[in-house]
Amino acid sequence: MSSPDTTLSRPSRTTAAATGFRPDIQALRALAVSLVVLTHVWPTLLSGGFVGVDVFFVISGYLISSRLVREIETTGRIRIAHFYARRVRRLLPAACLVLLCVVVAVRVLAPRESWADNAHQVMASALYAQNWLLGAHPIDVTKVTAVASYWSLSVEEQFYLCWPLLLLLLFKLRAPWARLASVAGLGVVSLLYCVHLTATDPVPAYFITPVRVWEFVLGALIVLAESRLALRTTAANAASLLGFAAILGSAFLFTGRTPFPGSAALVPALGAALVIAAGLRSPRQWHTVLTSSKPVQVLGGISYSLYLWHWPLLMLVPLAMPGSAQTLPVHLGIVAAALLLSYASKRLVEDPLRTWAPLADSPRLTFAAMVVVVAAVCLAAGTLLWP
């Protein structure tokens, strides 16, 4: 597959966004995945931890836009094929590993009448279309399959597919204010649609991509407005305090009855944006000792894997342990197993394949491997449809 680089007329000033590692963002990842896992495992303890997904979306919008804007402003172009290949190497190996494990576990543990649903959703997850499948059916996502959580990964991949091309078009606008206004306008349209659809058709409103675009855009706006967000230390501390309070407050106060995402999603999303913006110029803040600690940083580092593993374990363990699956020791065991599997898959699968030279040096080889792996997952899932 050939993919020539797309070049702009000339590069402009290099942005400072995301030129180095951000421990505060790694800590945000740790917080986001902790909220999601706690809500799934102990929903009576934390009813609104699903807002962790919204935090992830804002983080993704910021980090991806930082990388892309920096590349545009330093080179005048985006190497589209290399960008897509990096995303494939970063996300696909662990995702497909978990999907293959789920297929095996479903065949061994799940009743046969659930095989077809699992097969369809594993295929949709491998193709990053799970959110559209779930959005098309008014179902209780907590009772569907062991891969229902893949919907958010589908949303992210669809955003990654379109965003570089849109940024290239936006940077044809010479004036920075015009780019900022254009991106903000896109976010406003998405947010208005989100509020409308949440009120009129809440199932697709939760899952489909157009309704979630504004959260990624919020992260992107921080990059585009970076020069205007140079907060002094006191203001940065206040912003991050308010941001963390908004995230935690929504996690504890929101419930399954909260119309969501809708306007309610503004609370955790703006909270995440405040924390990210606060760290642009003030890396040391009131939370630094905690958020830079090794346990928090390690948890942030495995947040993607933990998100992948925890839900299948939570869905499949009860099938293996009927009658005792809802006890505290079993729940603690599920969390421990998810942590161990996450750490192992990151060290043994994610990191080695992301940096493996033959793939890193060849987008074409990466895409070929992607086709093979996705086809293998779909074929494996297809065995659940056979009599």
C-alpha positions in Angstrom: 0.0 0.0 0.0 1.5 3.3 -1.0 0.7 6.4 1.0 2.6 9.5 0.0 3.1 12.2 2.6 0.8 15.1 2.4 2.8 18.4 2.4 1.6 21.9 3.2 2.9 25.0 1.5 5.2 25.9 4.4 5.8 25.0 8.0 5.2 27.5 10.8 6.3 28.0 14.4 6.8 24.8 16.4 4.4 24.2 19.2 5.6 23.3 22.6 2.7 21.0 23.3 3.6 17.4 24.2 7.3 17.8 23.5 8.0 15.7 26.6 6.5 13.1 28.9 3.6 14.4 31.1 3.4 12.5 34.4 0.1 14.4 35.1 -1.5 13.0 32.0 -0.2 9.5 32.9 -1.9 10.0 36.3 -5.1 11.1 34.5 -5.0 7.8 32.7 -4.6 5.9 35.9 -7.5 7.8 37.4 -9.7 7.2 34.4 -9.1 3.5 34.2 -9.5 3.1 38.0 -12.9 4.8 37.8 -14.1 2.5 35.0 -12.9 -0.6 36.7 -14.3 0.3 40.1 -17.7 1.1 38.6 -17.8 -2.2 36.7 -16.7 -4.3 39.7 -18.4 -2.4 42.5 -21.2 -0.3 41.0 -22.8 0.4 44.4 -19.5 1.8 45.6 -18.9 4.1 42.6 -21.9 4.6 40.4 -20.5 7.1 37.8 -17.1 5.8 37.1 -18.1 5.5 33.4 -16.9 9.1 33.1 -13.4 7.7 33.0 -14.1 7.0 29.3 -14.8 10.7 28.7 -11.5 11.5 30.4 -9.7 9.1 28.0 -11.3 10.8 25.0 -10.1 14.3 26.1 -6.6 12.9 26.7 -6.5 11.2 23.3 -7.6 14.4 21.6 -4.9 16.3 23.3 -2.0 13.8 22.7 -2.8 13.0 19.1 -3.3 16.6 18.2 -0.1 17.6 19.9 1.9 15.1 17.9 0.2 16.0 14.6 0.4 19.8 15.1 4.0 19.5 16.1 4.7 17.5 12.9 2.8 20.0 10.7 4.5 23.0 12.2 8.0 21.6 12.0 7.9 19.8 8.7 4.8 21.2 7.0 3.3 17.8 6.5 1.9 14.7 8.2 3.3 11.3 7.2 -0.2 9.8 7.1 0.9 6.2 6.6 3.4 6.4 9.5 0.8 7.9 11.7 -1.7 5.1 11.0 0.9 2.5 11.3 1.9 3.8 14.8 -1.7 3.6 15.9 -1.9 0.0 14.6 1.3 -1.1 16.4 0.2 0.7 19.6 -3.4 -0.5 19.8 -4.0 -3.6 17.8 -1.8 -6.3 19.3 -3.2 -6.3 22.8 -6.7 -5.7 21.6 -6.6 -8.8 19.3 -4.9 -10.9 21.9 -7.7 -10.3 24.3 -10.3 -11.0 21.6 -8.7 -14.3 20.8 -8.7 -15.2 24.5 -12.4 -14.2 24.7 -13.3 -16.5 21.8 -11.6 -19.5 23.5 -13.2 -18.7 26.9 -16.7 -18.2 25.4 -16.4 -21.6 23.7 -15.4 -23.3 26.9 -17.5 -21.4 29.5 -20.5 -19.7 27.9 -23.8 -21.3 27.1 -24.2 -22.1 23.4 -27.1 -19.7 23.0 -24.7 -16.8 23.7 -22.1 -17.8 21.1 -23.6 -15.9 18.2 -23.8 -12.6 20.0 -20.3 -13.0 21.2 -19.1 -13.9 17.7 -20.7 -10.8 16.1 -19.4 -8.5 18.7 -15.8 -9.9 18.6 -15.9 -9.4 14.8 -17.2 -5.8 15.2 -14.5 -5.1 17.8 -11.7 -6.4 15.6 -13.0 -4.1 12.9 -13.4 -1.2 15.3 -17.1 -0.9 14.6 -18.4 -2.1 17.9 -19.8 1.2 18.9 -22.1 1.3 15.9 -23.3 -2.3 16.5 -24.2 -1.4 20.1 -25.7 1.9 19.1 -28.0 0.2 16.7 -29.7 -2.0 19.3 -31.4 -0.9 22.6 -29.6 -3.3 24.8 -28.2 -3.4 28.3 -24.5 -3.2 27.6 -23.6 -4.8 31.0 -25.3 -8.0 29.9 -24.3 -8.5 26.3 -20.9 -10.0 25.8 -17.4 -10.1 27.2 -16.2 -7.4 24.7 -18.9 -4.8 25.1 -16.2 -2.4 26.5 -14.5 -2.3 23.1 -17.1 0.3 21.9 -14.8 3.2 23.2 -11.8 1.8 21.3 -13.9 1.9 18.2 -14.8 5.5 18.7 -11.1 6.4 19.2 -9.9 4.6 16.1 -12.6 6.2 14.0 -11.4 9.6 15.3 -7.8 8.7 14.6 -8.7 7.8 11.0 -10.2 11.2 10.2 -8.4 13.7 12.4 -5.0 13.9 10.6 -6.7 14.6 7.3 -8.9 17.3 8.9 -6.0 18.9 10.6 -4.1 19.1 7.3 -7.1 21.0 5.8 -7.3 23.3 8.8 -3.7 24.2 8.6 -4.2 25.5 5.1 -5.9 28.4 6.9 -3.1 30.9 7.6 -4.5 32.6 10.6 -4.2 30.6 13.9 -7.5 32.1 15.1 -9.3 30.7 12.0 -8.0 27.2 12.8 -9.0 27.6 16.5 -12.5 28.9 15.5 -13.0 26.1 13.0 -12.1 23.3 15.5 -14.2 25.0 18.2 -17.1 25.2 15.7 -16.8 21.5 15.0 -16.8 20.8 18.8 -19.9 22.9 19.3 -21.8 21.2 16.6 -20.9 17.8 18.0 -21.9 18.9 21.5 -25.2 20.2 20.4 -25.9 17.0 18.6 -24.8 15.1 21.7 -27.3 17.0 23.9 -30.1 16.6 21.4 -29.6 12.9 20.8 -29.2 12.1 24.5 -32.6 13.6 25.1 -34.3 11.9 22.1 -32.5 8.6 21.5 -30.1 7.8 24.4 -28.8 4.4 23.3 -27.0 5.6 20.1 -26.2 8.9 21.9 -23.9 6.9 24.2 -22.1 5.0 21.6 -21.9 6.6 18.2 -18.8 8.6 17.1 -20.3 12.0 16.0 -21.8 12.5 19.5 -18.4 12.0 21.1 -16.2 14.1 18.7 -16.5 17.2 20.9 -14.6 15.5 23.7 -11.6 14.8 21.4 -11.9 18.3 20.1 -11.7 19.7 23.6 -8.3 18.1 23.9 -7.3 19.5 20.5 -8.3 23.0 21.5 -5.8 23.0 24.3 -3.0 22.4 21.7 -4.3 25.1 19.4 -4.7 27.6 22.2 -1.6 26.7 24.1 0.0 30.2 23.9 -3.2 31.6 25.5 -3.1 29.0 28.4 0.2 30.0 30.1 -1.2 29.8 33.6 0.9 31.0 36.6 1.5 28.5 39.3 -1.3 29.7 41.5 -3.8 29.6 38.7 -2.5 26.3 37.5 -3.0 24.8 40.9 -6.5 26.1 41.1 -7.3 24.8 37.7 -6.0 21.3 38.3 -7.8 21.2 41.7 -11.1 22.1 40.1 -10.4 19.6 37.3 -9.8 16.7 39.6 -12.8 17.7 41.7 -15.0 17.8 38.6 -13.9 14.3 37.5 -14.2 12.7 41.0 -17.4 14.6 41.7 -19.1 13.3 38.6 -17.8 9.8 39.2 -19.5 9.7 42.7 -22.6 11.7 41.9 -23.6 10.4 38.5 -25.6 7.2 38.2 -27.1 5.0 35.5 -30.1 7.3 35.6 -28.1 10.4 34.7 -28.9 11.4 31.1 -25.5 10.7 29.5 -23.5 11.9 27.7 -25.5 15.0 27.0 -24.5 18.2 28.8 -23.6 16.1 31.9 -20.5 14.9 30.1 -19.2 18.4 30.1 -18.3 18.0 33.8 -15.7 15.2 33.5 -14.5 16.3 30.1 -13.9 19.9 31.2 -12.3 18.6 34.3 -9.8 16.6 32.3 -9.1 19.6 30.1 -8.4 21.8 33.1 -5.9 19.3 34.5 -4.1 19.0 31.1 -4.1 22.8 30.5 -2.8 23.4 34.1 0.2 21.3 33.4 1.3 23.1 30.2 3.5 25.6 32.1 3.4 24.4 35.7 4.7 20.8 35.8 5.0 20.9 39.6 1.7 21.4 41.4 -0.1 20.4 44.6 -0.7 16.9 43.3 2.7 16.2 41.9 4.0 14.0 44.8 1.0 11.7 44.4 0.5 11.8 40.7 4.3 11.3 39.9 4.6 8.3 42.3 5.7 5.1 40.8 2.4 3.1 41.5 0.3 5.8 39.9 2.7 6.0 36.9 2.8 2.2 36.5 -1.0 2.1 36.6 -1.3 4.8 34.0 1.2 2.9 31.8 -1.0 -0.2 31.8 -4.3 1.6 31.7 -5.0 0.5 28.1 -4.3 -3.1 28.8 -6.3 -3.0 32.1 -9.3 -1.5 30.2 -9.1 -4.4 27.8 -8.7 -7.2 30.3 -11.0 -6.3 33.2 -14.4 -6.5 31.4 -13.9 -10.0 29.9 -12.7 -11.3 33.2 -15.7 -9.7 35.0 -18.1 -11.3 32.5 -16.5 -14.7 32.2 -15.5 -15.6 35.7 -19.1 -15.9 36.9 -19.6 -18.5 34.2 -16.7 -20.5 35.7 -17.8 -20.0 39.3 -21.6 -20.0 39.5 -22.9 -19.2 42.9 -19.8 -17.6 44.3 -18.8 -15.1 41.6 -20.3 -12.1 43.4 -18.3 -12.4 46.6 -15.6 -9.9 47.6 -12.7 -12.4 47.4 -13.7 -13.2 43.8 -14.0 -9.6 42.8 -10.6 -8.8 44.4 -9.2 -11.8 42.5 -10.6 -10.5 39.2 -9.0 -7.1 39.8 -5.7 -8.7 40.7 -5.8 -11.0 37.6 -6.6 -8.0 35.4 -3.7 -6.1 36.8 -1.3 -9.0 36.3 -2.5 -9.8 32.7 -2.3 -6.1 31.9 1.3 -5.8 33.1 2.3 -9.0 31.3 0.6 -8.1 28.0 2.2 -4.6 28.0 5.7 -6.0 28.7 5.4 -9.0 26.4 3.1 -7.9 23.6 2.4 -4.2 23.4 5.9 -2.8 24.0 7.9 -5.3 21.9 5.6 -5.1 18.9 5.3 -1.4 19.0 9.1 -0.9 18.8 10.0 -4.0 16.7 12.2 -2.7 13.9 10.7 -4.6 10.9 7.3 -3.1 11.7 8.4 0.3 12.9 10.4 0.8 9.7 7.7 -0.3 7.3 4.1 1.0 7.4 3.3 -1.4 4.5 4.4 -4.4 6.6 2.4 -3.1 9.6 -0.7 -2.9 7.5 -0.2 -6.3 6.1 0.2 -7.7 9.6 -2.9 -5.9 10.6 -5.0 -7.5 7.9 -3.7 -11.0 8.8 -4.3 -10.5 12.6 -7.8 -9.0 12.1 -8.7 -11.8 9.7 -7.5 -14.4 12.2 -9.6 -12.9 14.9 -12.7 -12.8 12.7 -12.2 -16.4 11.6 -11.8 -17.5 15.2 -15.0 -15.7 16.1 -16.7 -17.3 13.2 -16.1 -20.7 14.7 -18.7 -19.7 17.4 -21.3 -19.5 14.6 -20.7 -23.0 13.4 -22.9 -25.8 14.7 
